[in-house]
Amino acid sequence: MADGRILYALDQKATHMGGSPILSESIGAPAALEPAGLEHASMAASVYKGGDPSHWRRSVPAFQAVND
């Protein structure tokens, strides 16, 4: 990968001797995502993160699906 591009070459000699790559692929930033829950589920969840009970969360909503 060079300069944010992936370069593909079938013949290594051509690339090392100043030849052009066969294919160049650029990687861009992913689109901003804003996920949202769809269709509330009939259940809720509890989240236990870490050992401090003040950081635990109860009755966190659950969803049947998430938008894409």
Secondary structure, DSSP 4 states (H G I P E B T S, - for coil): -BTTEEEE-S-HHHHHTTPPPSEEEE-PPPPP----EEEEEEEEEEE--SS-GGG-EEEEEEEEEE--
